[in-house]
Amino acid sequence: MAADHRIVQSVRARHELLTTEIEEYRDSCWQRDGEGRVETAVQSERFIERVGFAACFLDSRRPGPSLYMAVCGRRDAVIPRNVQKDPETSHTWALKDEIVHRGRVYYAKLSPGRAMFLAPRMIPYFKTLWGFSRREEKQRLSRNAFALLRLLRKEWEMGTADLRADSGVTDRRAFALAIDELQAAMIVLPTEVIYEPKLTYLWGLAEERFPEELSRKIDRQKALREIARCFLDGAGLTVRGELARVTGLSRPDAGLGNRALVKEGYAVMLALGTYQLAKLDAVGADATPPKTA
């Protein structure tokens, strides 16, 4: 209950800082206005490519683009407690499974443990900030995570049960922590979801699906700037702490990214921690982003 209260207070504070024009801009870009409601996996991939990165099951209580809200097509969508009987939640889940199967966009639990889609063009920037080199794996990964990775490097793809048994990481909680660690480092991702005879995931190496994107070398400052640019393009305006909450960046790093946009004239700083697209500032924040089919 306390956590729910804090979320409500955060939502109220955020909305007090956002004008009607900015909210409508976000509605259009993040497809929560009902006109561009997402219904198919192809539309989902186009949505993710356009916004650059998006959460899977984020609702109106937290900021940022979300597949769930694009499926609902409305700004005030809230995931119900009884998700099993909710058609919009079920449809989002089915789309997520199909997107994972198709493998055209990146999907994994990224830092800090949030499920997120990445357009291929954004993979190098996230990899720069959350990944590390193969030489560092043994030092930076836990023993369990390294055991899973060593096995996957031999087999390339394995189901959860086989991976647990053959790696020796048989404790469910320990396995979940290890696989999340590998996802957060952008080394491993789910490649398939299987429901029969029981629900399980297939796991594979991220470099197999996105070899070019993951091999690109990007300067850290550029990565911060381009992630900030990507979010601001869709948000129109970002308030204090918002970019950090959406992406998992630290607040200092989010500030570095936003200030880099100000330096190049792409954004203007309206107040401490509040940045707006320069093109919106010039036209009174009533511009709308182009739609994609």
Buried (B, 14 or more C-beta within 10 A) or exposed (E): EEEEEEEEEBBEEBEEBBBEBBBBBBBBBBBBBEEBBBEEBBBBBBBBBBBBBBBBBBBBBBBBBBBBBBBBBBBEBEBEEEEEEBEBBEBBBEBBBBBBBEBBBBBBBBBEEBBBBBBBEBBBBBBBBBBBEEEEBEEEBBEBBBBBBEBBEEEEBBBBEBBBEBBEBEEEEBBEBBBBBBBBBBBBBBBBBEEEEEEBBBBBBBBBBBEEBBEEEBEEEBBBBBBBBBBBBBBBBBBBBBBBBBBBBEEEBBBBBBBBBBEEEBBBEEEEBBBBBBBBBEEEBEBBBEEEE
